[in-house]
Amino acid sequence: MTAPVQHALHTLPTPDDVVGASVVAFDPGRRVGVAWVTSGGGLLWSAVIAAEDLGRVAVPVGARIVVGDGTGSRALAAALEALGMRAEPVDERGTSEHARALYWRRHPPRGVGRLVPVGLRVPPRAIDDFAAYAIALRALGASARPRA
């Protein structure tokens, strides 16, 4: 059984929290989703941050840095580059839907929420971090599977 993922809005992990991450993924946008993911697809930590907090993101030595290639990706990649982090672009088509599925897999609805059809469920918070997780899984390829 894997350890529960740590999630926070505007709270970032310490380097010790994410020492096993092989990929740090970013979902660009108004809010920046960040996910620290193991080589096997396990989510270690996730956060939704403001772009001005990018300099506080802990990146383990040897970890790949990936950025979704959608809207805002060039600006985010340039900001990361200015901080000494070279990011590789990853196709992010379909990651919003994948993020929603990943969110509900990790946080199954309770009570009457279970009766709502999957397509009509709306997560109760921003899921930019799960979009970053979906981007990381895509970067890792078929060998990585999301771990609950």
N, C-alpha and C positions, 0 to 999 in steps of 0.2 A: 504494500500500500504506500503510495507516495504521500509526502507531507502536503498539508493544505497550502494552496497558493496564497501569498500575501498580496492584497490589493489595497490601494489607497488612491484617493484623489489628492494630488499635490504632495504626496509623501513618497520620498524616494528611498530605496534600500541603501544600506551601507555596502561597501565592497565585500565584506564577509557574507552578507545575505545572498549574494548572487555569484559566489565563487565557482559554481558548477555550470554556469551559463556558457554555451558555445555560440549562441546567437543573441544579439541585442537588436530588436526590431523596432522600427518607428513607423507609426501611421501619421502622415502629415495632415494638417488641417488647422482649424481655429484652436482646437485642443489637440495636443500631441499625445497619441497613445504610445506607450513604451512597454515592451515585453522582454523579459529575460528567460530564455528557453534553453533546455539541455539538448544535447545532440540527438537524443531519442524522442524529442518532442514534448518533454515535460515542462510545464510552466512553473518557473521558480517564483517569479514576482511580476506584478504588472502595475502600471500607474497611468494616470491621465494627468498631464502637466501642461503648464503654459510654456510657450516657446522660449521665454526668457530664463527658464529653469534648465535648459539643455546642458549648461555647463556643470550642473550638479549630478548628472547621470553617471553612475558607476559602470564602467565597462571592464570586465575581467580581461586580463592579459590573454591574447590569442583568440578572443571572441570575434566572430564576424559581425559587422555592423551592416544592417540592411534597412532600406527605406522603401516604402511603397511608392510606385512611380506615378501616382495620381496627382490631382490638383495640389499645389503647394510643395511638391517634392523637390523641385530645384532649389527653392529658398531654404528648405530644411536641410538638404544635402550641403548647401553652401555654408549654412550656420554650423553644421557639424564639422565641416572641413576647416572652418575658422578656429574651431576648438581642438584641431589636431586629430579628428576622427574621420577616417575615410569610409564613406558608406557606398555600398553597391545597391543599385536600383533593383526592385523586384516587382513583377507585374502584380498589381493589386485588384485587377478586375474580379468581381464576385466576392471580395473579402468581407464586405459589409454583411452579406447574407451568411457567410461562413462564421463571422464574428458572432452574429445572433445565435446561431446553432451552438457554437462553443460556449457562449454565455449560459444558455439554458441547460447544456449538458453539465456544466459546473454548478449551476444554481437552479436545480429543478423547481418548478412552481409548486407551491403548497396549497392546501385547502382547495377552495373552489377554483383557484387559478389553474389547477390541473385540467379543468373542464374546458378551458379556452383552447380552441384549435391553435396548433403551433404557429400557423401563418398569421394569426391575429394577436399573438403575444407581443407585448412591448416591454423591453427591459426597463426596470425602474430607475436606471442611471445611464450615463454616457458609457458606451462600450468601445471607445477608441482603443483602449488597451487590448481588448479581445481582437480588434481589427489588426493591431500590431502582432498579436499572437498568430493570427491567420497568415499574415505576411511571413512571419518566421517559419511557420510550418511549410509554406510554399518554398521558401529558400532552402529548407532542409531536404525537400523532395519527398518522394514516395516512402522512403524508409522511416520517416517520422510520423508518428500517430499521436493525436492529442491524448493526453493522459488526464484522467479526472482526479 
